[in-house]
Amino acid sequence: MNPTVGIAVILTGQSLRVDCRYENKTSNPLTYEFSITKDNRKHVIHSTISVSENVYRSRANVTMHKNLVCLYLQSFTTSDEGVYTCELKATNDYTGNQMKNITVIKDKLEKCAGFSLLIQNTSWLLLLLLSLPLLQAVDFVSL
């Protein structure tokens, strides 16, 4: 697995989407964990590595398509603000997990036509092309 992992956040209405882009150079299955750190405590939202917390189970789901793992968190509120972490590991890859963090604060996300987008260390053009079916207008905020 390439050590470069990109992460982006899209807020549409009351749903948060956290995209984690990676480059897997093997055919080995990928494991993942999406978590949030708030009040100095880690909360697992959705994972194939460990057990998700009950409070997120009914609101979270994950999709995987090629080199993109997407977390969808329904009913996003200010109580869901914090540092989101995407952790990826290819099976039998002994180089360790690849992680990327992004801080999400609802009022700091710029809104335009119901969409907000926050990008960190990822190709904005690639993300835009992947998200074109969803986007009508978008504001970009670089970290």
N, C-alpha and C positions, 0 to 999 in steps of 0.2 A: 504494500500500500504506500502511496506517495504521502509524505508527511504534510503536504499542503491540503488543508481542509478549509472550505469557505462556509460562512454562515450568513443568513439573511433573515429578516423578519418582515412579514406582511400582515397588516391589520386591516381587515375588511369587516365593517360593521362591528359585531361583538365577537368575531372569531379571529384568533391569532394563528398564523402559520409560520413555523420556523423551518427554513430550508437549510439542509446541510449537504453541501456538495463535496464529493471526494473523487479520487481517482484510484480505482482498484485494478491493479495490473495482474491479478490472478483470477481464477474461476472459483476460488474458495468463497463459501457463503459469508455474508457480512453480518456481524452483530452490532447492535446500537444501544445507546441509552440517551434519552433526553431527560434532563433534570433542571431544577430551578434551585438557586440558593437565595434564600431570604431569611433575615434575622439570624445570619450566621449558621444556618442549617440547610443541608441538602435534602431536597424532596424529589424523588424519582417520579416523573410524569408518565413515561412509557419506555419499556425496555425489553430487550431479549437477553440482557446480561443479568439483571436483578429484578426484584419484585416492585411493581408500581404501587404507589400509595392509593388507598381507596378513594380519597377526595378527587383524584384525577381520572380514575378508570372510566367513569361514564361520560367524561367530557373530552377525552383524548383518543386519537387514533393516528396511525403512522402509515404512510404509503412509501413504497420504494419503486423508483423507475430509473433504470440505467444507473447513472452516477449521482442521483439525487434522492435523499431520504427526507421526507417532509412530515413534520409533526403538525397536527391540526388540534387546536385547543378551543373548544366551544365556550361560549359565555365568558369571554375574557373580561375581567374587571381589574380595578386597581389592586385588589388583594392578590392578583396573579403577577404583579410586578416583581422584578428581581433579575438576577443574572442567570440566563438560560445557557445550558451547556449541552453541546452535542458531542457524544463520545462514540467513536467508530473503531471496530477491530475486525479484520478479516480472520476467519478461522485458520488456525495453525500458523498465524503470523506472529513470530516471536519478537518483533521489533517494538511491541507495545501498542497501546491504544492511541488513537489520534483524537485530540480534543480541540474544541473551539468554543469560546464564550462570547456572549453578547448581552449587554444590559438593556432591559426593556422597561420603559416607563411610559405608561399610556399617554400622559399629557405631553410628552416630549416627541411623540411620533407626529410628523406632519401629515395633515389630512388633505386629500384631494379626491373628490368624487367617491368618497367612501373607502379609499385605499390609502394605506400608509406603507412605506417601505424603508427599511433600515438595513444597510449593507455594510459588511465588514470583511475586508480581505477576500473579496470574490470578484469575479469579472461581472460587472453590472450589465454588460451587453448580453452575456450568456444567460444570466438570470432573467433579463427582460425578454429574450427570445423564448425561454422556457415558460414564461408567465403571460405571453401575449394573449392567449385565449381569455385570461382573467382581467386583463388591464384595459381600461379606457383612458385613464390619465393617472400619472404617478409622480410623486415628489421623491427625490433621492436625497438622503442625508448620509454623508460619509463620516465614518468615525476615524 
